Amino acid sequence: MTAILADVVAVLDSFYPPQTAAGWDQVGLVSGDPAQPVRRVHFAVDPTLSVIEEARDTGADLLVTHHPLLLRGIHSVATTTAKGAAVTTLIVADVALYCAHTTADVASPGVNDALALAAGLPEGCAALDTEDGQPIGRVGDLARPVPLREFAQSLAAALPAAPVGLRVSGDPSAMVQRVAVQGGAGDGRFDAVRAVGADVYVTADLRHHPALEAREEARGAAPYLIDAGHWATEALWLADSADRLRAALSERGADVETYVSRLCTDPWDFLVPTTDDQEK
């Protein structure tokens, strides 16, 4: 039996209840007719033009993304803007769009469970903090203490490749075992990281002043910091979400194909390392 969009949205809403979204967020169905058939579902972090075109070209009926397309108000969907071109492409191609943003951040399983597993933590880790009354982030212990450099290298191998890689603050030989994680921007949770006694904090989008102040407070000791990139830390949950959606719809007698986009939507394209060596 072919699924219809309303049924697919109902399953996604059960995974990522809209009422758990942060007050400022915009989640759920963005475009599409609830009565339209859904045979193929495309998953991605960002609803960029390249991702939308990929979904269209591979025959998707529904695109599920983490980040919203229309988080802030717009006054035109003319194709002279990127947002307008994105909306137009979705509608003309008859591709529905569903966004699970902060709803996937606080869900279990969700964004932070996938990141915790990539960091080597066991399943069922405790929440790092709460946001709007919902648990967010994860904290747990590695099976054994490891040097910070070894931990960072293992994490890098588990994350999808991104051009900038990982930025690490701390003594490479320092031993770490208790790990806190939050996918996406996380430099507002340093108090929580200290409160749980984490040796290292894995997150993204660490700004200069908050990160510097956190390291000053630590006096060079733990918690050490790893900025693993926004896109990379939030991409891992997509495969599990796709598998769960397919299984849930199958139980209802509906079959869908799922595909997780491999397009890297990290905004950076390449890295040029700097050096102290100067040409003579």
Protein Blocks (a to p, Z undefined) as FASTA:
>chain_A
ZZdfklmmmmmmmmmgfklpcfkbcedjfbdcfkbccfbdcddfblcfklmmmmmmnopa
bdcdfbdfblpacfbfcfkbmklmmmmmmmmnopacdddfklmmmpccdfklmmmmmnop
aehiacfbdcehiaedjddddfbdcdfklmmmmmmmmpccdfklpadeddfklccfbdcd
dehjfklmmmmmmmnopabdcdehiafklmmmmmmmnnopacddddebjklmmmmmmmmm
mmmmmmmmmmnopacdddddfbdcbfbfbdcdddfbdcZZ
